[in-house]
Amino acid sequence: MKIKIVVGIICLLLVCTPVRPSTTIAVIPILEIVKTVTKKVIKAIDLRIQRLQNKTIWLQNAQKQIENVLSKLKLDEISDWTKKQRDLYKNYYEELMKVKSIITYYQRIKEITNKQTRLISEYERAWNLLQKDKHFTASEVEYMEKVYSGILEESVKNIDQIFLVLDSFTTEMSDFKRLEIINSAADQIDANYDDLLIFNRQNVLLSLQRAKTTNDVNKVKQFYGIP
């Protein structure tokens, strides 16, 4: 539901935004939405991981106390004690394994959102430079804008997948399904990131090809930070 609202806002912004000169960054509305939601997801995951790590410490301490009690008992007492306390204390062990499993999921999700953050940074760096490159016409920059907008919109789907996983911990969902969603989101962000890098390289290569002199080529390389 959250992501549907975000996508709705994006679509509305795309419809309402008129065609502008190449010096205007018309993709900013989409970019800011993606950045804001991504930051919120990362912050939420960090908070959940911290809470679960605190819970893990508490459960591990409880486990040690149980083991200390067992170490002080004789063999026959252990057998009798185990029968009486098995149900009472087994929840500690089960909960500890569950918490550790959830932390692993959260760490994986955090890797995905960090990749999305890198995608945003790569986009911002390239787009800010391409708009200033004199080797591109206004119509070409507008085309680039549309391609970048498409990549950013596709990246929003990654956030949609992440919300599904985060919500899954409060609903009934199998580990298999949860892993399936996480892997799908990871594959999608990898594809988006690769598409962005390829498009960036193509644009830089085109600018180099249009450079008419060696001096111009060197300026383009310096402009884009190419060795």
N, C-alpha and C positions, 0 to 999 in steps of 0.2 A: 504493500500500500504506500509506504513512504517513497519508494523509488518511482512508483507510477505518478505520484504528485510531482516529483522532480522532473521526470520526462515530460509531463504535461506543461510544466513551466518552460522547459527548454523549447518545446514545439511552439508555444505561444510567442516566445521571444524571437524565434526564427521567422515566424509569420509576420510579426510586427516590425522587424528590423528592416529598414529600406536599404537599397544598394548604396554603398558609400565609396568614396575615393579610396585608393589603395593605401593611403596613410592611416586609415581608421581601422582599429582592431575590432572588427565586428564580432569576433568569436569570444570576446571577453565575457558576455553573459553566461555562455556555456562553460567556459573555463572556470569562472568563479564558483558556479554551482558544483562542478566536479571537485574543485579544490576544497570547498567547504565541507561537502559530504565525506570526502576521503579523510580529511582531518578529524572529523567527528568519529568516523569508524575507528581510526587508529587510536584516538583518545579513549574510546569505549573499550577497545581490546586491551590497551595498557592497564586500564583500571580493573578490568575483569581478571587479567593475569595476576596483578598484584594481590587481589583478594583471594584468588585460588592458591597462590603461593603461600599466603599467610595461613590459609586453611590446611595446606599440605604440611606446614611446620607443626601446626597443632595436632594433626592426625599422626604425624611421625612421633611426636612426643608421647601421645597416648599409646602408640604401638610399643615404644620403648618401655613404658611403665608396665604394660602387660607382659613383655618379655622378661622384665626384672622380677615380676611376681613368679613367673614360671620357673626361673632359674633358682629360686629359693625353695621350691617345693620338691618333695621326694617323688620318685616315679609313680608310686601308687596314688599319691596326693594329686599329681598332675593329671592322671587319668580321671579321677573323680572331679577335680576342679574343671577340667575341660568339658565334661558332660554338662555341668551345671552352668558354665559361663559361655559356652560356645555361641549360642544365639545372641547373648548380650554383647559380646565383643567382636563378633565377626563383621558387624556393620562398619567398624573402624577400618578394617582391611579392605572391604568392598568400596567404601567411600574414598579411601586413599587412592585406590587404583582408578576409580572413576575421575577423581580430580586431576590426577596426572594425565589421564587420557584427554580430558578437556583442555588442559594447558597445551598439550601437543597440537590439538586442533587450532587453538588460538594463535600459537606461534606460526603455524602454517598460513593462517589467514593474514597475520601481520606481514609475512613475507610478500603476499600478494598485494596488499595495500601499499607497501613500500615500493613495489615495482610500479604501481600506478603513480605514485608520487614522482618517481624517476621519469615516467612518461610525460607527466605534466611539465617537469623542469626542462626536459629535452625539447618539448614543444615550444615553451616560452622562449628558450634561447634561440632556436632556429627561426621562429616567427618574427621575433624582434629584429633579427638580422636581415631576413629576406625582404622585409618591407622597405629597407633602406638600400637594397641592392639595385643599382642603376641599370643592371643588365636585364631586368624584368619589366614588362609593360604592366599597366594598371589591370588589364584584363587577365593577365597571367597571375598576378597577385590575388585577384578575386577568385580565380580557380584554385589556387593554393589554399585560400581561406576556406573554400567549400570542402576540400579534401581533409584539412585539419579538423574542421567542424565534424565531419563524418567519423573520423577516428575518435574524437572526444566523445561523441554520442555513443559510439560502440563501447567505449570504456565505461560508460555509465552502467552497462549491463553487468560489468564485474561487481559493481557495488550492489546491484540487485541480488546477485548470487551470494555475496557475503552476508547480506541481511537475512537471506534464507537460512544460512548456516547458523548465524547468531540466534535467530528465533528458534532454531531446531532444538536448542538446549532447554527450552521451556515447553516443548511439544514432543509428541511421540515421533521419533525418526530413527531409523536403524543406522548403525555405524557405516554400513555399506553405502547407503544413500547419502549420508553426510560427506563421506570421502569422495563420492561421485560428483557432488556439487562443488566441493573444494577443488578437485582436479579440473573440472570444467572451467571454473573461474581462473585458475592458474594458466590453463591453455589459452584462454581468451585474452588475458592481459599480455601474455607472451606474444601472441599474434598481433595485437594492437601495437605493442612496443616495437616489434620488428618492422611492421608496416610504416610506423613513424620514422624510424631510423633510415629505412630504404628511401622513403620519400624525401627526407632531408638530404641524403647523399645525392639523389638524382638532381635535386635543385641546385646544389653546390656545383656538381659536375657540369650542369648546363651553364651556370654562370662562368665557370672556367673556360668552357668551349667558346663562349661569346667574347671573352677577353681578346683584344686584337693585338696587344703587344706583350712582350715579356714583362715589362714593368706593370702592366695591367693585371697580368696573371699573378704576379707576386703580391699585388695589392689585394686581390681576391683571396688569396691564401692567407694573408695576414688578417684580413677582415673576418674570415671564418675560423681562424686559429688552426690552419692546416700547416704542418711542418714542411 
